[in-house]
Amino acid sequence: MNLPTQRQLARAVQAQEKAEMAVFEHQLVAVYLREVDRIDAETLAEVVKTALEEGLNVLDFGLSLAAGSPAKAELVSRLVSMQSKIDNARIARRFGG
């Protein structure tokens, strides 16, 4: 049986260290990506909730001003729809949807 030479041992140690470093770097990237995804998801949820709340506030306010008038209620509906489309487009641009 042939024993490994010093050079072979040095290469083996170097290969092991390289493999360990590659695994460590992969783990760091995975943790980073996981955290970025979590932050993006939380931020998106906050943005969507805010857009919804604002849309509902405008709807409630507009309907109170409409005072039962179908024509005024229709105008409020159109404006709330426009606001929603603008918000949705902004959210899609920001979050890539």
Biopython code that builds the backbone (N, CA, C, O; Angstrom):
import numpy as np
from Bio.PDB.StructureBuilder import StructureBuilder

atoms = [
    (1, "MET", "N", (0.838, -1.169, 0.000)),
    (1, "MET", "CA", (0.000, 0.000, 0.000)),
    (1, "MET", "C", (0.886, 1.236, 0.000)),
    (1, "MET", "O", (1.820, 1.357, 0.792)),
    (2, "ASN", "N", (0.562, 2.163, -0.922)),
    (2, "ASN", "CA", (1.329, 3.399, -1.015)),
    (2, "ASN", "C", (0.693, 4.482, -0.150)),
    (2, "ASN", "O", (-0.508, 4.740, -0.233)),
    (3, "LEU", "N", (1.508, 5.098, 0.665)),
    (3, "LEU", "CA", (1.020, 6.209, 1.478)),
    (3, "LEU", "C", (1.033, 7.487, 0.640)),
    (3, "LEU", "O", (1.878, 7.637, -0.244)),
    (4, "PRO", "N", (0.098, 8.416, 0.910)),
    (4, "PRO", "CA", (0.079, 9.654, 0.128)),
    (4, "PRO", "C", (1.322, 10.490, 0.411)),
    (4, "PRO", "O", (1.870, 10.483, 1.514)),
    (5, "THR", "N", (1.733, 11.192, -0.600)),
    (5, "THR", "CA", (2.892, 12.077, -0.452)),
    (5, "THR", "C", (2.453, 13.360, 0.246)),
    (5, "THR", "O", (1.261, 13.626, 0.398)),
    (6, "GLN", "N", (3.425, 14.134, 0.660)),
    (6, "GLN", "CA", (3.145, 15.433, 1.292)),
    (6, "GLN", "C", (2.333, 16.312, 0.340)),
    (6, "GLN", "O", (1.402, 17.008, 0.746)),
    (7, "ARG", "N", (2.709, 16.260, -0.922)),
    (7, "ARG", "CA", (2.023, 17.080, -1.936)),
    (7, "ARG", "C", (0.563, 16.640, -2.075)),
    (7, "ARG", "O", (-0.334, 17.477, -2.179)),
    (8, "GLN", "N", (0.328, 15.324, -2.078)),
    (8, "GLN", "CA", (-1.032, 14.812, -2.176)),
    (8, "GLN", "C", (-1.852, 15.189, -0.937)),
    (8, "GLN", "O", (-3.027, 15.541, -1.045)),
    (9, "LEU", "N", (-1.224, 15.111, 0.233)),
    (9, "LEU", "CA", (-1.905, 15.509, 1.464)),
    (9, "LEU", "C", (-2.254, 16.997, 1.448)),
    (9, "LEU", "O", (-3.346, 17.393, 1.856)),
    (10, "ALA", "N", (-1.318, 17.811, 0.976)),
    (10, "ALA", "CA", (-1.554, 19.249, 0.901)),
    (10, "ALA", "C", (-2.709, 19.550, -0.056)),
    (10, "ALA", "O", (-3.549, 20.402, 0.234)),
    (11, "ARG", "N", (-2.755, 18.855, -1.191)),
    (11, "ARG", "CA", (-3.851, 19.041, -2.154)),
    (11, "ARG", "C", (-5.186, 18.606, -1.543)),
    (11, "ARG", "O", (-6.208, 19.264, -1.741)),
    (12, "ALA", "N", (-5.171, 17.514, -0.814)),
    (12, "ALA", "CA", (-6.397, 17.013, -0.188)),
    (12, "ALA", "C", (-6.918, 18.010, 0.852)),
    (12, "ALA", "O", (-8.118, 18.276, 0.924)),
    (13, "VAL", "N", (-6.008, 18.552, 1.647)),
    (13, "VAL", "CA", (-6.402, 19.553, 2.652)),
    (13, "VAL", "C", (-6.942, 20.797, 1.952)),
    (13, "VAL", "O", (-7.956, 21.357, 2.367)),
    (14, "GLN", "N", (-6.273, 21.221, 0.907)),
    (14, "GLN", "CA", (-6.711, 22.398, 0.156)),
    (14, "GLN", "C", (-8.091, 22.161, -0.477)),
    (14, "GLN", "O", (-8.944, 23.048, -0.454)),
    (15, "ALA", "N", (-8.303, 20.989, -1.030)),
    (15, "ALA", "CA", (-9.597, 20.655, -1.633)),
    (15, "ALA", "C", (-10.701, 20.639, -0.564)),
    (15, "ALA", "O", (-11.809, 21.118, -0.808)),
    (16, "GLN", "N", (-10.399, 20.093, 0.606)),
    (16, "GLN", "CA", (-11.377, 20.058, 1.704)),
    (16, "GLN", "C", (-11.720, 21.474, 2.154)),
    (16, "GLN", "O", (-12.891, 21.787, 2.370)),
    (17, "GLU", "N", (-10.719, 22.327, 2.296)),
    (17, "GLU", "CA", (-10.958, 23.714, 2.706)),
    (17, "GLU", "C", (-11.786, 24.461, 1.659)),
    (17, "GLU", "O", (-12.672, 25.245, 2.001)),
    (18, "LYS", "N", (-11.493, 24.211, 0.389)),
    (18, "LYS", "CA", (-12.243, 24.849, -0.691)),
    (18, "LYS", "C", (-13.705, 24.404, -0.667)),
    (18, "LYS", "O", (-14.607, 25.219, -0.861)),
    (19, "ALA", "N", (-13.939, 23.124, -0.432)),
    (19, "ALA", "CA", (-15.303, 22.591, -0.363)),
    (19, "ALA", "C", (-16.056, 23.190, 0.822)),
    (19, "ALA", "O", (-17.220, 23.572, 0.696)),
    (20, "GLU", "N", (-15.400, 23.268, 1.955)),
    (20, "GLU", "CA", (-16.024, 23.850, 3.142)),
    (20, "GLU", "C", (-16.370, 25.321, 2.917)),
    (20, "GLU", "O", (-17.432, 25.780, 3.338)),
    (21, "MET", "N", (-15.481, 26.056, 2.258)),
    (21, "MET", "CA", (-15.725, 27.469, 1.969)),
    (21, "MET", "C", (-16.899, 27.617, 1.007)),
    (21, "MET", "O", (-17.721, 28.519, 1.171)),
    (22, "ALA", "N", (-16.985, 26.753, 0.017)),
    (22, "ALA", "CA", (-18.086, 26.815, -0.942)),
    (22, "ALA", "C", (-19.423, 26.566, -0.241)),
    (22, "ALA", "O", (-20.410, 27.243, -0.527)),
    (23, "VAL", "N", (-19.455, 25.600, 0.672)),
    (23, "VAL", "CA", (-20.685, 25.315, 1.421)),
    (23, "VAL", "C", (-21.044, 26.498, 2.319)),
    (23, "VAL", "O", (-22.214, 26.868, 2.407)),
    (24, "PHE", "N", (-20.071, 27.085, 2.974)),
    (24, "PHE", "CA", (-20.298, 28.237, 3.844)),
    (24, "PHE", "C", (-20.834, 29.421, 3.045)),
    (24, "PHE", "O", (-21.794, 30.067, 3.467)),
    (25, "GLU", "N", (-20.228, 29.713, 1.898)),
    (25, "GLU", "CA", (-20.684, 30.820, 1.059)),
    (25, "GLU", "C", (-22.098, 30.574, 0.543)),
    (25, "GLU", "O", (-22.904, 31.502, 0.470)),
    (26, "HIS", "N", (-22.401, 29.326, 0.186)),
    (26, "HIS", "CA", (-23.752, 28.981, -0.264)),
    (26, "HIS", "C", (-24.761, 29.237, 0.852)),
    (26, "HIS", "O", (-25.842, 29.772, 0.607)),
    (27, "GLN", "N", (-24.410, 28.861, 2.059)),
    (27, "GLN", "CA", (-25.300, 29.079, 3.201)),
    (27, "GLN", "C", (-25.528, 30.573, 3.433)),
    (27, "GLN", "O", (-26.656, 30.988, 3.698)),
    (28, "LEU", "N", (-24.485, 31.377, 3.339)),
    (28, "LEU", "CA", (-24.631, 32.823, 3.507)),
    (28, "LEU", "C", (-25.574, 33.412, 2.462)),
    (28, "LEU", "O", (-26.430, 34.234, 2.791)),
    (29, "VAL", "N", (-25.423, 33.002, 1.222)),
    (29, "VAL", "CA", (-26.289, 33.489, 0.147)),
    (29, "VAL", "C", (-27.732, 33.070, 0.406)),
    (29, "VAL", "O", (-28.650, 33.870, 0.226)),
    (30, "ALA", "N", (-27.940, 31.831, 0.823)),
    (30, "ALA", "CA", (-29.292, 31.331, 1.088)),
    (30, "ALA", "C", (-29.958, 32.117, 2.220)),
    (30, "ALA", "O", (-31.134, 32.466, 2.124)),
    (31, "VAL", "N", (-29.217, 32.391, 3.278)),
    (31, "VAL", "CA", (-29.752, 33.170, 4.404)),
    (31, "VAL", "C", (-30.076, 34.590, 3.951)),
    (31, "VAL", "O", (-31.120, 35.135, 4.311)),
    (32, "TYR", "N", (-29.195, 35.183, 3.174)),
    (32, "TYR", "CA", (-29.421, 36.535, 2.639)),
    (32, "TYR", "C", (-30.693, 36.575, 1.798)),
    (32, "TYR", "O", (-31.533, 37.455, 1.985)),
    (33, "LEU", "N", (-30.838, 35.629, 0.876)),
    (33, "LEU", "CA", (-32.013, 35.605, 0.000)),
    (33, "LEU", "C", (-33.299, 35.377, 0.794)),
    (33, "LEU", "O", (-34.330, 35.982, 0.502)),
    (34, "ARG", "N", (-33.233, 34.517, 1.782)),
    (34, "ARG", "CA", (-34.403, 34.266, 2.629)),
    (34, "ARG", "C", (-34.822, 35.543, 3.349)),
    (34, "ARG", "O", (-36.010, 35.858, 3.415)),
    (35, "GLU", "N", (-33.866, 36.269, 3.881)),
    (35, "GLU", "CA", (-34.164, 37.504, 4.609)),
    (35, "GLU", "C", (-34.704, 38.580, 3.675)),
    (35, "GLU", "O", (-35.630, 39.304, 4.040)),
    (36, "VAL", "N", (-34.144, 38.696, 2.485)),
    (36, "VAL", "CA", (-34.637, 39.655, 1.497)),
    (36, "VAL", "C", (-36.075, 39.325, 1.123)),
    (36, "VAL", "O", (-36.909, 40.226, 1.030)),
    (37, "ASP", "N", (-36.377, 38.057, 0.910)),
    (37, "ASP", "CA", (-37.745, 37.650, 0.576)),
    (37, "ASP", "C", (-38.713, 37.976, 1.709)),
    (37, "ASP", "O", (-39.827, 38.437, 1.459)),
    (38, "ARG", "N", (-38.301, 37.742, 2.938)),
    (38, "ARG", "CA", (-39.152, 38.037, 4.094)),
    (38, "ARG", "C", (-39.442, 39.530, 4.180)),
    (38, "ARG", "O", (-40.587, 39.933, 4.388)),
    (39, "ILE", "N", (-38.417, 40.342, 4.022)),
    (39, "ILE", "CA", (-38.587, 41.793, 4.083)),
    (39, "ILE", "C", (-39.489, 42.270, 2.955)),
    (39, "ILE", "O", (-40.375, 43.095, 3.179)),
    (40, "ASP", "N", (-39.276, 41.760, 1.745)),
    (40, "ASP", "CA", (-40.122, 42.143, 0.611)),
    (40, "ASP", "C", (-41.578, 41.756, 0.851)),
    (40, "ASP", "O", (-42.483, 42.538, 0.559)),
    (41, "ALA", "N", (-41.810, 40.556, 1.381)),
    (41, "ALA", "CA", (-43.178, 40.094, 1.629)),
    (41, "ALA", "C", (-43.866, 40.969, 2.675)),
    (41, "ALA", "O", (-45.030, 41.336, 2.511)),
    (42, "GLU", "N", (-43.151, 41.303, 3.745)),
    (42, "GLU", "CA", (-43.725, 42.170, 4.778)),
    (42, "GLU", "C", (-44.022, 43.558, 4.223)),
    (42, "GLU", "O", (-45.074, 44.132, 4.503)),
    (43, "THR", "N", (-43.104, 44.088, 3.446)),
    (43, "THR", "CA", (-43.296, 45.417, 2.867)),
    (43, "THR", "C", (-44.460, 45.422, 1.895)),
    (43, "THR", "O", (-45.275, 46.344, 1.906)),
    (44, "LEU", "N", (-44.545, 44.406, 1.058)),
    (44, "LEU", "CA", (-45.655, 44.305, 0.119)),
    (44, "LEU", "C", (-46.986, 44.235, 0.864)),
    (44, "LEU", "O", (-47.947, 44.900, 0.478)),
    (45, "ALA", "N", (-47.047, 43.447, 1.913)),
    (45, "ALA", "CA", (-48.278, 43.342, 2.695)),
    (45, "ALA", "C", (-48.678, 44.706, 3.264)),
    (45, "ALA", "O", (-49.853, 45.073, 3.229)),
    (46, "GLU", "N", (-47.716, 45.447, 3.782)),
    (46, "GLU", "CA", (-48.000, 46.778, 4.330)),
    (46, "GLU", "C", (-48.491, 47.731, 3.246)),
    (46, "GLU", "O", (-49.426, 48.501, 3.470)),
    (47, "VAL", "N", (-47.863, 47.679, 2.075)),
    (47, "VAL", "CA", (-48.257, 48.553, 0.974)),
    (47, "VAL", "C", (-49.676, 48.230, 0.510)),
    (47, "VAL", "O", (-50.473, 49.137, 0.272)),
    (48, "VAL", "N", (-49.988, 46.955, 0.382)),
    (48, "VAL", "CA", (-51.323, 46.547, -0.066)),
    (48, "VAL", "C", (-52.378, 46.949, 0.969)),
    (48, "VAL", "O", (-53.445, 47.445, 0.608)),
    (49, "LYS", "N", (-52.082, 46.737, 2.251)),
    (49, "LYS", "CA", (-53.031, 47.139, 3.297)),
    (49, "LYS", "C", (-53.267, 48.649, 3.264)),
    (49, "LYS", "O", (-54.403, 49.107, 3.387)),
    (50, "THR", "N", (-52.206, 49.405, 3.100)),
    (50, "THR", "CA", (-52.340, 50.862, 3.046)),
    (50, "THR", "C", (-53.175, 51.290, 1.851)),
    (50, "THR", "O", (-54.051, 52.145, 1.984)),
    (51, "ALA", "N", (-52.919, 50.713, 0.695)),
    (51, "ALA", "CA", (-53.692, 51.052, -0.502)),
    (51, "ALA", "C", (-55.160, 50.714, -0.303)),
    (51, "ALA", "O", (-56.034, 51.490, -0.693)),
    (52, "LEU", "N", (-55.441, 49.562, 0.302)),
    (52, "LEU", "CA", (-56.819, 49.164, 0.557)),
    (52, "LEU", "C", (-57.495, 50.127, 1.537)),
    (52, "LEU", "O", (-58.615, 50.582, 1.305)),
    (53, "GLU", "N", (-56.801, 50.426, 2.624)),
    (53, "GLU", "CA", (-57.373, 51.353, 3.611)),
    (53, "GLU", "C", (-57.673, 52.710, 2.994)),
    (53, "GLU", "O", (-58.732, 53.287, 3.241)),
    (54, "GLU", "N", (-56.751, 53.217, 2.196)),
    (54, "GLU", "CA", (-56.964, 54.520, 1.564)),
    (54, "GLU", "C", (-58.123, 54.469, 0.576)),
    (54, "GLU", "O", (-58.932, 55.394, 0.512)),
    (55, "GLY", "N", (-58.201, 53.392, -0.189)),
    (55, "GLY", "CA", (-59.309, 53.248, -1.123)),
    (55, "GLY", "C", (-60.649, 53.209, -0.405)),
    (55, "GLY", "O", (-61.615, 53.839, -0.837)),
    (56, "LEU", "N", (-60.701, 52.466, 0.693)),
    (56, "LEU", "CA", (-61.936, 52.393, 1.468)),
    (56, "LEU", "C", (-62.274, 53.728, 2.126)),
    (56, "LEU", "O", (-63.444, 54.102, 2.209)),
    (57, "ASN", "N", (-61.260, 54.443, 2.592)),
    (57, "ASN", "CA", (-61.494, 55.768, 3.172)),
    (57, "ASN", "C", (-62.083, 56.719, 2.139)),
    (57, "ASN", "O", (-63.028, 57.452, 2.431)),
    (58, "VAL", "N", (-61.523, 56.706, 0.927)),
    (58, "VAL", "CA", (-62.042, 57.566, -0.137)),
    (58, "VAL", "C", (-63.471, 57.151, -0.495)),
    (58, "VAL", "O", (-64.332, 58.006, -0.702)),
    (59, "LEU", "N", (-63.723, 55.845, -0.566)),
    (59, "LEU", "CA", (-65.067, 55.358, -0.873)),
    (59, "LEU", "C", (-66.070, 55.816, 0.185)),
    (59, "LEU", "O", (-67.129, 56.352, -0.144)),
    (60, "ASP", "N", (-65.731, 55.603, 1.453)),
    (60, "ASP", "CA", (-66.625, 56.022, 2.539)),
    (60, "ASP", "C", (-66.878, 57.527, 2.502)),
    (60, "ASP", "O", (-68.015, 57.980, 2.628)),
    (61, "PHE", "N", (-65.816, 58.286, 2.329)),
    (61, "PHE", "CA", (-65.939, 59.738, 2.280)),
    (61, "PHE", "C", (-66.798, 60.169, 1.091)),
    (61, "PHE", "O", (-67.693, 61.002, 1.226)),
    (62, "GLY", "N", (-66.511, 59.594, -0.065)),
    (62, "GLY", "CA", (-67.257, 59.952, -1.269)),
    (62, "GLY", "C", (-68.722, 59.582, -1.174)),
    (62, "GLY", "O", (-69.587, 60.355, -1.586)),
    (63, "LEU", "N", (-69.011, 58.401, -0.633)),
    (63, "LEU", "CA", (-70.414, 57.991, -0.506)),
    (63, "LEU", "C", (-71.160, 58.867, 0.495)),
    (63, "LEU", "O", (-72.354, 59.123, 0.338)),
    (64, "SER", "N", (-70.451, 59.323, 1.522)),
    (64, "SER", "CA", (-71.112, 60.234, 2.466)),
    (64, "SER", "C", (-71.434, 61.561, 1.780)),
    (64, "SER", "O", (-72.478, 62.154, 2.050)),
    (65, "LEU", "N", (-70.560, 62.031, 0.904)),
    (65, "LEU", "CA", (-70.834, 63.249, 0.143)),
    (65, "LEU", "C", (-71.922, 63.033, -0.899)),
    (65, "LEU", "O", (-72.686, 63.949, -1.203)),
    (66, "ALA", "N", (-71.993, 61.830, -1.444)),
    (66, "ALA", "CA", (-72.997, 61.531, -2.467)),
    (66, "ALA", "C", (-74.409, 61.592, -1.895)),
    (66, "ALA", "O", (-75.359, 61.873, -2.626)),
    (67, "ALA", "N", (-74.554, 61.339, -0.628)),
    (67, "ALA", "CA", (-75.837, 61.476, 0.077)),
    (67, "ALA", "C", (-76.982, 60.783, -0.659)),
    (67, "ALA", "O", (-78.078, 61.333, -0.772)),
    (68, "GLY", "N", (-76.727, 59.592, -1.150)),
    (68, "GLY", "CA", (-77.783, 58.824, -1.796)),
    (68, "GLY", "C", (-77.992, 59.104, -3.267)),
    (68, "GLY", "O", (-78.826, 58.455, -3.897)),
    (69, "SER", "N", (-77.265, 60.043, -3.834)),
    (69, "SER", "CA", (-77.405, 60.363, -5.257)),
    (69, "SER", "C", (-76.714, 59.292, -6.093)),
    (69, "SER", "O", (-75.509, 59.083, -5.953)),
    (70, "PRO", "N", (-77.462, 58.607, -6.965)),
    (70, "PRO", "CA", (-76.840, 57.581, -7.810)),
    (70, "PRO", "C", (-75.744, 58.147, -8.717)),
    (70, "PRO", "O", (-74.728, 57.487, -8.937)),
    (71, "ALA", "N", (-75.933, 59.343, -9.238)),
    (71, "ALA", "CA", (-74.930, 59.943, -10.122)),
    (71, "ALA", "C", (-73.644, 60.241, -9.356)),
    (71, "ALA", "O", (-72.548, 59.993, -9.857)),
    (72, "LYS", "N", (-73.777, 60.766, -8.155)),
    (72, "LYS", "CA", (-72.593, 61.072, -7.331)),
    (72, "LYS", "C", (-71.904, 59.767, -6.898)),
    (72, "LYS", "O", (-70.676, 59.679, -6.886)),
    (73, "ALA", "N", (-72.701, 58.775, -6.548)),
    (73, "ALA", "CA", (-72.130, 57.484, -6.153)),
    (73, "ALA", "C", (-71.357, 56.865, -7.314)),
    (73, "ALA", "O", (-70.316, 56.242, -7.103)),
    (74, "GLU", "N", (-71.856, 57.031, -8.535)),
    (74, "GLU", "CA", (-71.155, 56.525, -9.722)),
    (74, "GLU", "C", (-69.822, 57.244, -9.906)),
    (74, "GLU", "O", (-68.813, 56.618, -10.231)),
    (75, "LEU", "N", (-69.823, 58.548, -9.698)),
    (75, "LEU", "CA", (-68.580, 59.323, -9.795)),
    (75, "LEU", "C", (-67.573, 58.845, -8.750)),
    (75, "LEU", "O", (-66.393, 58.668, -9.052)),
    (76, "VAL", "N", (-68.039, 58.641, -7.536)),
    (76, "VAL", "CA", (-67.171, 58.132, -6.467)),
    (76, "VAL", "C", (-66.602, 56.776, -6.866)),
    (76, "VAL", "O", (-65.409, 56.525, -6.696)),
    (77, "SER", "N", (-67.441, 55.916, -7.387)),
    (77, "SER", "CA", (-67.005, 54.583, -7.816)),
    (77, "SER", "C", (-65.913, 54.671, -8.871)),
    (77, "SER", "O", (-64.917, 53.950, -8.802)),
    (78, "ARG", "N", (-66.096, 55.545, -9.837)),
    (78, "ARG", "CA", (-65.089, 55.704, -10.898)),
    (78, "ARG", "C", (-63.752, 56.211, -10.338)),
    (78, "ARG", "O", (-62.680, 55.744, -10.723)),
    (79, "LEU", "N", (-63.850, 57.177, -9.423)),
    (79, "LEU", "CA", (-62.615, 57.729, -8.861)),
    (79, "LEU", "C", (-61.889, 56.719, -7.973)),
    (79, "LEU", "O", (-60.660, 56.646, -7.985)),
    (80, "VAL", "N", (-62.642, 55.952, -7.215)),
    (80, "VAL", "CA", (-62.022, 54.909, -6.383)),
    (80, "VAL", "C", (-61.386, 53.848, -7.275)),
    (80, "VAL", "O", (-60.303, 53.347, -6.974)),
    (81, "SER", "N", (-62.056, 53.506, -8.368)),
    (81, "SER", "CA", (-61.497, 52.545, -9.320)),
    (81, "SER", "C", (-60.207, 53.073, -9.940)),
    (81, "SER", "O", (-59.238, 52.328, -10.092)),
    (82, "MET", "N", (-60.192, 54.352, -10.297)),
    (82, "MET", "CA", (-58.986, 54.957, -10.860)),
    (82, "MET", "C", (-57.841, 54.927, -9.846)),
    (82, "MET", "O", (-56.707, 54.581, -10.178)),
    (83, "GLN", "N", (-58.165, 55.299, -8.593)),
    (83, "GLN", "CA", (-57.150, 55.269, -7.545)),
    (83, "GLN", "C", (-56.597, 53.855, -7.380)),
    (83, "GLN", "O", (-55.389, 53.673, -7.226)),
    (84, "SER", "N", (-57.466, 52.866, -7.412)),
    (84, "SER", "CA", (-57.044, 51.480, -7.267)),
    (84, "SER", "C", (-56.125, 51.053, -8.410)),
    (84, "SER", "O", (-55.120, 50.381, -8.183)),
    (85, "LYS", "N", (-56.466, 51.440, -9.629)),
    (85, "LYS", "CA", (-55.621, 51.096, -10.785)),
    (85, "LYS", "C", (-54.241, 51.731, -10.662)),
    (85, "LYS", "O", (-53.228, 51.097, -10.955)),
    (86, "ILE", "N", (-54.210, 52.991, -10.226)),
    (86, "ILE", "CA", (-52.924, 53.686, -10.038)),
    (86, "ILE", "C", (-52.101, 52.978, -8.958)),
    (86, "ILE", "O", (-50.912, 52.716, -9.142)),
    (87, "ASP", "N", (-52.745, 52.676, -7.835)),
    (87, "ASP", "CA", (-52.044, 51.979, -6.743)),
    (87, "ASP", "C", (-51.522, 50.619, -7.201)),
    (87, "ASP", "O", (-50.382, 50.252, -6.916)),
    (88, "ASN", "N", (-52.374, 49.874, -7.916)),
    (88, "ASN", "CA", (-51.964, 48.553, -8.391)),
    (88, "ASN", "C", (-50.780, 48.634, -9.340)),
    (88, "ASN", "O", (-49.863, 47.817, -9.261)),
    (89, "ALA", "N", (-50.793, 49.625, -10.247)),
    (89, "ALA", "CA", (-49.675, 49.795, -11.167)),
    (89, "ALA", "C", (-48.390, 50.154, -10.428)),
    (89, "ALA", "O", (-47.314, 49.644, -10.742)),
    (90, "ARG", "N", (-48.517, 51.031, -9.451)),
    (90, "ARG", "CA", (-47.343, 51.440, -8.653)),
    (90, "ARG", "C", (-46.782, 50.245, -7.894)),
    (90, "ARG", "O", (-45.570, 50.034, -7.861)),
    (91, "ILE", "N", (-47.660, 49.474, -7.292)),
    (91, "ILE", "CA", (-47.230, 48.291, -6.524)),
    (91, "ILE", "C", (-46.575, 47.285, -7.456)),
    (91, "ILE", "O", (-45.547, 46.700, -7.115)),
    (92, "ALA", "N", (-47.160, 47.081, -8.624)),
    (92, "ALA", "CA", (-46.588, 46.124, -9.588)),
    (92, "ALA", "C", (-45.213, 46.589, -10.062)),
    (92, "ALA", "O", (-44.299, 45.776, -10.202)),
    (93, "ARG", "N", (-45.062, 47.887, -10.310)),
    (93, "ARG", "CA", (-43.743, 48.399, -10.726)),
    (93, "ARG", "C", (-42.719, 48.197, -9.618)),
    (93, "ARG", "O", (-41.591, 47.777, -9.875)),
    (94, "ARG", "N", (-43.108, 48.491, -8.414)),
    (94, "ARG", "CA", (-42.172, 48.419, -7.289)),
    (94, "ARG", "C", (-41.786, 46.988, -6.944)),
    (94, "ARG", "O", (-40.633, 46.712, -6.613)),
    (95, "PHE", "N", (-42.748, 46.082, -7.023)),
    (95, "PHE", "CA", (-42.494, 44.711, -6.588)),
    (95, "PHE", "C", (-42.422, 43.720, -7.745)),
    (95, "PHE", "O", (-42.361, 42.511, -7.521)),
    (96, "GLY", "N", (-42.429, 44.216, -8.962)),
    (96, "GLY", "CA", (-42.208, 43.355, -10.116)),
    (96, "GLY", "C", (-43.347, 42.436, -10.466)),
    (96, "GLY", "O", (-43.119, 41.340, -10.978)),
    (97, "GLY", "N", (-44.570, 42.852, -10.204)),
    (97, "GLY", "CA", (-45.710, 41.983, -10.457)),
    (97, "GLY", "C", (-46.295, 42.105, -11.812)),
    (97, "GLY", "O", (-47.263, 41.414, -12.131)),
]
sb = StructureBuilder()
sb.init_structure("model")
sb.init_model(0)
sb.init_chain("A")
sb.init_seg("    ")
for serial, (resi, resn, name, xyz) in enumerate(atoms, 1):
    if name == "N":
        sb.init_residue(resn, " ", resi, " ")
    sb.init_atom(name, np.array(xyz, "f"), 0.0, 1.0, " ", f" {name:<3s}", serial, name[0])
structure = sb.get_structure()
